[in-house]
Amino acid sequence: MDNWERVLNLLPRLRRWIGDRVSTSTAAEADELALLRSVAAGIHGVEALFSGNGQLRWISPSVERLTERLPALYLSADDALAMLVHSSDLAYCRRTMSEVLATGEGRDFELRLLRDDGKINWVACHWRALRDAHGGVLGVRMSAEDIQARKETEYTLLETVAELRRAQALREHYLKRSNDERHRLSALLNVIRLGILFIDRDHRVLYYNSAMLKLWSYPQGENLIGVRDVVLQNTIAPLLVAPEDYFAHVESVIRRPQVSEPYEFHFKDGRIVTDISAVVEGDLDGRGIGRVWIYEDVTEQRQVAEQLVALAERDPLTNLFNRRRFHEELDRLLADAERRQSTVGLLSFDLDGFKPINDRFGHLAGDQVLVGLAESLRRVVRRNEMFFRLGGDEFAVLMPDASTDALSELATRLLEGVSALQFNFAGQDARVTTSIGAACFPLHAHDVESLMASADRAMYRSKKAGRNRWTLADG
């Protein structure tokens, strides 16, 4: 028989001893009582004995530490189990006690004890059957170990795990959003025509789009991630008209934190490209996380611009500079000559015999004469001389830093060039000549209008003198 069975058998005698304060106890009873007190005082958890009908027979003094209630309160209660166990666990606890009484088999589980202040204290319970000498079930013994600290640790761990899971879910959510945004941005950057290249702080490629590969003549499947900028320069140098100039520009841009101005450079295949660059901020130290380069192929824009300039400044039939450009250049040359104390020569001329060809053979024949004249005289006019069609069959040539000898030599060249022209329309030969008037600033005039007027008067004197000649303006 173990100590607890002895305690159960001695309970009536213990109560009589407490109630009656019997002073005549035998030595054997005194020993038994001392044993009971020693056992009860040494219990750390909670020990309780229940009779076969579930009535609390005894509970250890240590219950006060866990529930803040005296053992006597439980012993005097009608339903000690309901006072001891939290309502959430009470039904399971009753059912377990009944099973132990019915089967004699022990049960182990965790439950919450109800404290006097309404709080709870977790314990690990072991329910075992108490048997008599013949093996019959007398009652139930409950042994409870305080596991409140462990439970609090578990709750803290569970909360930490839950928080980590929430944080992980949040990170995954934002990562997915970030990846989605990156894919959308990448798709957007890959359909625009601007070439985009991002170089990190270690001078390695971190990002590029499809337009950048195409612009720099890389295959579309080329992987440039991690490639150093010097390797890129070595690859693209053979493509450029002036690679040294371009790389010097790159070095100057890298040394400055400001957004660069657009820089235009030319490819050997005729393409014209501009670039701009800026530091990408991001680090707390203010140094930036790298530099982005944006390239734009402006070849078509430049061609369109040149076409627009040509339409505005050139005669569509002969492709010579037109009257508008003539006035712009004359104003510029006279202003420059006045500042430098130099001269400007003007030769004005039209065609002798052009109107009869136009009237007899039609405007197409007249156009052919004008085009042939322009092509022939382009070979006569030198690089520093500017040739203009002012309208109809009227032409002009401007000569900076002109002298009367230079004007004479130019006029002679023009006369010979026109006289050498031969045309044939409808089987008939046709020829034209020219009458030229020459004037020089500031020898013959001191402004644009008077210079043009002097050249015109000299041209008409050439016509009156028999055509196919040149005349210098009066001084």
C-alpha positions in Angstrom: 0.0 0.0 0.0 1.6 3.4 -1.1 1.5 6.6 0.9 -1.6 8.0 -0.8 -3.7 5.0 0.0 -2.6 5.3 3.6 -3.5 9.0 3.5 -7.0 8.1 2.2 -7.5 5.5 5.0 -6.2 7.9 7.6 -8.5 10.9 6.5 -11.3 10.1 9.1 -8.8 9.8 11.8 -7.1 13.1 10.8 -10.4 15.0 10.9 -11.2 13.6 14.3 -7.8 14.6 15.5 -8.3 18.2 14.2 -11.9 18.5 15.5 -11.5 17.0 18.9 -7.8 17.9 19.6 -7.5 14.5 21.2 -4.5 14.7 23.5 -4.5 11.0 24.3 -3.4 9.8 20.8 -1.4 6.7 20.7 2.2 6.8 19.6 1.2 5.0 16.3 -1.4 7.6 15.5 1.1 10.4 16.2 3.5 8.8 13.8 0.9 8.6 11.1 -0.1 12.2 11.6 3.5 13.4 11.4 3.9 11.4 8.1 0.8 13.1 6.7 2.0 16.6 7.6 5.5 15.8 6.1 3.9 14.6 2.9 1.5 17.5 2.6 4.1 20.1 3.4 6.5 18.7 0.7 4.0 18.8 -2.2 5.1 21.5 -4.8 2.2 21.0 -7.3 -1.3 20.2 -6.3 -2.5 16.8 -5.0 -6.2 16.0 -4.5 -8.1 12.9 -3.6 -11.7 12.4 -4.8 -14.1 9.7 -3.6 -15.8 7.3 -5.9 -18.8 9.7 -6.3 -16.5 12.6 -7.2 -16.5 14.3 -3.8 -13.2 16.0 -2.8 -11.8 14.2 0.2 -8.5 16.0 0.5 -6.4 18.6 -1.3 -2.8 19.7 -0.7 -2.0 23.1 1.0 0.0 24.0 -2.1 -3.3 24.7 -3.9 -3.3 28.1 -2.3 -0.2 29.1 -4.2 -1.8 28.3 -7.5 -5.4 29.5 -6.9 -5.1 31.9 -4.0 -7.8 29.9 -2.2 -7.4 28.0 1.1 -7.8 24.2 0.9 -10.7 24.5 3.4 -12.8 26.4 0.9 -12.5 23.5 -1.6 -13.2 20.9 1.1 -16.3 22.8 2.2 -17.7 23.4 -1.3 -20.5 21.4 -2.7 -18.7 21.1 -6.1 -15.0 21.5 -5.4 -14.2 20.6 -9.0 -16.2 23.5 -10.4 -14.4 25.9 -8.0 -11.0 24.4 -8.9 -11.2 24.0 -12.8 -11.9 26.7 -15.3 -15.3 26.4 -17.0 -13.7 25.8 -20.4 -12.1 22.6 -19.1 -14.7 21.5 -16.5 -16.8 19.2 -18.7 -13.8 17.4 -20.1 -12.4 17.1 -16.6 -15.6 15.5 -15.2 -15.8 13.1 -18.2 -12.1 12.1 -17.6 -12.7 11.5 -13.9 -15.7 9.3 -14.7 -13.6 7.3 -17.2 -10.9 6.7 -14.6 -13.4 5.6 -12.0 -15.1 3.3 -14.6 -12.0 1.8 -16.2 -9.3 2.2 -13.6 -7.0 3.5 -16.3 -5.0 6.7 -15.8 -5.4 9.8 -17.9 -2.9 12.7 -18.5 -3.9 16.1 -20.0 -3.5 19.8 -19.4 -6.1 22.1 -17.9 -6.6 25.5 -16.5 -7.1 26.1 -12.7 -9.3 29.0 -11.8 -7.7 31.6 -9.6 -9.6 33.6 -7.0 -8.8 36.8 -9.0 -10.4 35.4 -12.1 -7.2 34.6 -13.9 -6.0 31.1 -14.8 -3.0 28.9 -14.1 -2.1 26.1 -16.4 -1.2 22.7 -14.9 -0.4 19.3 -16.3 -2.7 16.8 -14.7 -2.3 13.1 -14.0 -5.5 11.3 -13.0 -5.0 7.9 -11.4 -7.4 5.4 -9.7 -7.1 4.7 -6.0 -7.6 1.0 -5.2 -8.3 -1.0 -2.1 -6.5 -4.2 -1.0 -8.7 -6.2 -3.4 -8.1 -4.0 -6.4 -11.4 -2.2 -6.3 -11.5 1.5 -7.2 -12.0 3.6 -4.2 -11.6 7.0 -5.8 -9.4 9.2 -8.0 -6.1 10.9 -7.3 -5.2 14.1 -9.2 -1.6 15.2 -9.4 -1.1 18.6 -11.0 2.2 20.2 -12.1 2.4 24.0 -12.5 3.2 24.7 -16.2 2.1 28.4 -16.3 5.6 29.6 -17.1 5.9 27.1 -19.9 2.5 28.0 -21.3 3.4 31.7 -21.2 6.6 30.9 -23.1 4.6 28.9 -25.6 2.1 31.7 -26.0 5.0 34.1 -26.5 6.6 31.8 -29.0 3.3 31.2 -30.8 2.7 34.9 -31.0 6.2 35.4 -32.2 5.7 32.7 -34.8 2.4 34.3 -35.8 4.0 37.7 -36.0 6.8 36.2 -38.1 4.3 34.6 -40.4 2.4 37.8 -40.7 5.7 39.6 -41.5 6.6 36.9 -44.0 3.2 37.1 -45.6 3.5 40.8 -45.8 7.0 40.5 -47.3 5.7 38.0 -49.8 2.8 40.3 -50.6 5.1 43.3 -51.2 7.6 41.1 -53.0 4.9 40.0 -55.3 3.7 43.5 -55.8 7.3 44.6 -56.4 7.9 41.8 -58.9 4.6 42.6 -60.7 5.6 46.3 -60.7 9.1 45.4 -62.0 7.6 43.2 -64.8 5.2 46.0 -65.7 8.0 48.6 -65.7 10.3 46.2 -67.7 7.6 45.6 -70.3 7.0 49.4 -70.5 10.7 50.2 -70.9 11.2 47.5 -73.5 8.6 49.0 -75.8 9.8 52.6 -75.7 12.2 53.7 -78.3 14.7 55.3 -75.9 17.7 53.1 -75.0 18.1 52.8 -71.2 21.3 51.6 -69.5 21.8 51.6 -65.7 25.4 51.3 -64.4 25.8 50.6 -60.7 28.3 52.3 -58.4 30.9 49.5 -59.2 30.7 50.5 -62.9 28.8 47.3 -63.9 25.6 46.9 -65.9 22.6 46.5 -63.6 19.8 47.0 -66.2 19.2 47.7 -69.9 16.2 47.5 -72.2 15.7 46.1 -75.7 16.1 49.5 -77.4 19.5 49.9 -75.8 20.6 46.6 -77.3 19.3 47.5 -80.7 20.8 51.0 -80.6 24.3 49.7 -79.8 24.0 46.8 -82.3 23.9 44.0 -79.7 21.9 40.8 -80.4 18.5 40.9 -78.6 19.4 37.9 -76.5 22.7 39.4 -75.3 23.2 39.3 -71.5 25.1 42.4 -70.3 24.2 42.1 -66.6 27.4 42.5 -64.6 29.5 43.6 -67.6 31.9 46.5 -66.7 31.5 49.8 -68.5 35.1 49.7 -70.0 34.1 46.4 -71.7 31.1 48.1 -73.2 33.3 50.9 -74.5 35.7 48.5 -76.1 32.7 46.8 -77.8 31.1 50.0 -79.2 34.2 51.9 -80.1 34.4 50.5 -83.7 30.8 51.7 -84.3 31.5 55.4 -83.7 32.8 58.1 -86.0 34.8 59.7 -83.2 35.0 57.2 -80.3 37.7 59.2 -78.4 35.5 62.3 -78.4 32.6 60.3 -77.1 34.4 58.6 -74.3 36.0 61.9 -73.2 32.4 63.2 -73.0 31.4 60.1 -70.9 34.3 60.7 -68.5 33.4 64.4 -68.1 29.7 63.4 -67.3 30.7 60.8 -64.7 32.7 63.4 -62.8 29.7 65.7 -62.4 26.7 64.9 -60.2 24.3 67.1 -62.2 22.0 65.8 -65.0 24.1 66.1 -68.2 23.1 68.1 -71.2 22.1 66.2 -74.3 25.2 65.2 -76.3 25.1 64.3 -79.9 27.4 61.7 -81.5 27.5 59.9 -84.8 27.7 56.3 -85.9 29.6 55.1 -88.9 26.4 53.8 -90.4 25.0 57.3 -90.5 22.9 57.2 -87.4 22.8 60.2 -85.1 22.3 59.5 -81.4 22.0 61.7 -78.3 22.5 60.8 -74.7 21.8 62.3 -71.3 22.8 60.9 -67.9 21.9 61.4 -64.3 22.9 59.9 -60.9 20.2 57.6 -59.3 19.9 58.6 -55.7 19.1 56.0 -53.0 21.9 55.6 -50.4 21.8 57.6 -47.2 25.4 58.7 -47.8 24.2 60.7 -50.7 26.6 59.1 -53.2 23.8 57.5 -55.2 23.4 53.9 -56.2 24.5 54.3 -59.8 24.0 56.2 -63.0 21.3 55.9 -65.7 22.1 56.7 -69.3 19.3 57.4 -71.8 20.0 57.2 -75.5 17.8 58.5 -78.3 18.2 57.9 -82.0 17.6 61.3 -83.6 18.6 60.4 -87.1 15.1 60.7 -88.5 14.5 64.0 -86.6 17.7 65.5 -88.0 16.8 64.4 -91.5 13.3 65.9 -91.1 14.9 69.1 -89.7 17.3 69.3 -92.6 14.4 68.7 -95.0 12.4 71.5 -93.4 15.5 73.8 -93.5 15.9 72.9 -97.2 12.3 73.6 -97.9 12.6 77.0 -96.1 16.0 78.0 -97.6 16.4 76.2 -100.9 14.7 76.5 -104.3 12.8 73.2 -104.9 13.6 73.2 -108.6 17.4 73.8 -108.6 18.2 73.1 -104.9 20.0 76.4 -104.8 19.6 78.8 -101.8 16.5 80.9 -102.3 15.7 84.6 -101.9 15.0 84.2 -98.1 18.5 82.7 -97.5 20.0 85.3 -99.8 18.8 88.2 -97.6 19.8 86.4 -94.4 23.4 85.8 -95.8 23.7 89.3 -97.2 22.7 90.8 -93.9 25.2 88.6 -92.0 28.1 89.2 -94.5 27.6 92.9 -94.4 27.5 93.0 -90.6 30.6 90.9 -90.4 32.4 93.0 -93.1 31.6 96.2 -91.3 32.9 94.8 -88.0 36.1 93.5 -89.6 36.5 96.4 -92.1 36.4 94.0 -95.0 34.4 93.8 -98.2 31.5 91.8 -99.7 30.9 91.3 -103.4 27.5 90.8 -105.1 26.9 89.6 -108.6 23.3 89.8 -109.9 22.4 88.2 -113.2 19.5 86.8 -115.3 19.4 84.8 -118.5 19.3 86.2 -122.0 17.1 84.3 -124.3 15.3 82.3 -121.5 11.8 83.8 -122.2 11.7 82.7 -125.9 12.6 79.1 -124.9 10.0 79.1 -122.2 7.3 80.5 -124.6 8.3 78.3 -127.5 9.0 75.0 -125.9 7.0 75.3 -122.7 7.7 75.5 -119.0 9.2 72.1 -118.8 11.9 73.2 -121.2 12.4 76.3 -119.2 12.8 74.3 -116.0 15.3 72.1 -117.8 17.4 75.2 -118.7 17.3 76.4 -115.1 18.3 73.0 -113.7 21.1 72.7 -116.2 22.3 76.2 -115.4 22.4 75.5 -111.7 24.3 72.2 -112.1 26.8 73.8 -114.4 27.5 76.9 -112.3 27.8 74.9 -109.1 31.1 73.6 -110.6 32.1 77.2 -111.3 31.2 78.8 -107.9 33.9 78.1 -105.3 33.5 77.0 -101.7 33.6 80.5 -100.2 31.1 81.8 -102.7 27.3 81.4 -102.2 25.0 80.8 -105.2 21.3 81.8 -105.0 18.2 81.6 -107.2 16.1 84.7 -106.5 13.2 83.7 -108.6 12.4 83.0 -112.3 15.6 83.3 -114.2 17.2 85.7 -111.7 20.3 84.6 -109.8 22.9 86.0 -107.5 26.4 85.1 -106.1 27.8 86.5 -102.8 31.6 86.7 -102.3 33.1 87.6 -98.9 36.4 89.6 -98.8 35.9 90.5 -102.5 38.0 92.8 -104.6 37.3 94.2 -108.0 39.8 91.7 -109.5 38.1 88.8 -107.8 34.6 90.0 -108.9 36.0 90.3 -112.5 37.4 86.8 -112.4 34.1 85.3 -110.9 32.0 87.2 -113.5 34.1 85.8 -116.3 33.7 82.2 -114.9 29.9 82.7 -114.8 29.8 84.0 -118.4 31.8 81.1 -119.7 29.8 78.6 -117.7 26.5 79.8 -119.1 27.7 80.2 -122.7 28.9 76.6 -122.7 25.4 75.3 -122.0 23.6 73.7 -125.0 20.0 72.4 -125.1 17.9 70.6 -127.6 14.1 70.7 -127.6 12.0 69.0 -130.2 15.1 68.5 -132.4 16.1 72.2 -132.2 19.1 73.5 -130.5 18.7 76.3 -127.9 21.2 78.4 -126.1 21.2 81.1 -123.4 23.6 83.7 -122.2 23.7 86.0 -119.2 24.0 89.6 -118.3 25.8 90.3 -115.0 26.0 93.3 -112.7 28.6 93.5 -110.0 28.8 95.7 -106.9 31.1 95.7 -103.9 30.5 96.8 -100.3 31.5 99.4 -99.1 33.0 100.6 -102.4 29.7 101.0 -104.2 27.1 100.9 -101.4 27.0 101.1 -97.6 23.9 99.0 -96.8 21.9 96.0 -98.2 19.4 97.9 -100.2 21.9 100.2 -101.9 24.2 97.3 -102.7 21.4 95.3 -104.4 20.3 98.4 -106.3 23.9 99.1 -107.5 24.2 95.5 -108.8 20.9 95.6 -110.5 21.8 98.9 -112.3 25.0 97.4 -113.4 23.2 94.3 -114.8 20.8 96.5 -116.8 23.8 98.4 -118.3 25.2 95.0 -119.4 21.9 94.3 -121.2 21.9 97.6 -122.9 25.5 97.1 -123.9 24.6 94.0 -125.9 24.1 91.2 -123.3 26.4 88.3 -122.5 28.7 90.5 -120.5 29.3 91.8 -117.0 29.5 95.4 -115.7 30.9 96.8 -112.5 28.7 99.3 -110.6 29.6 102.9 -110.5 31.8 104.0 -107.7 
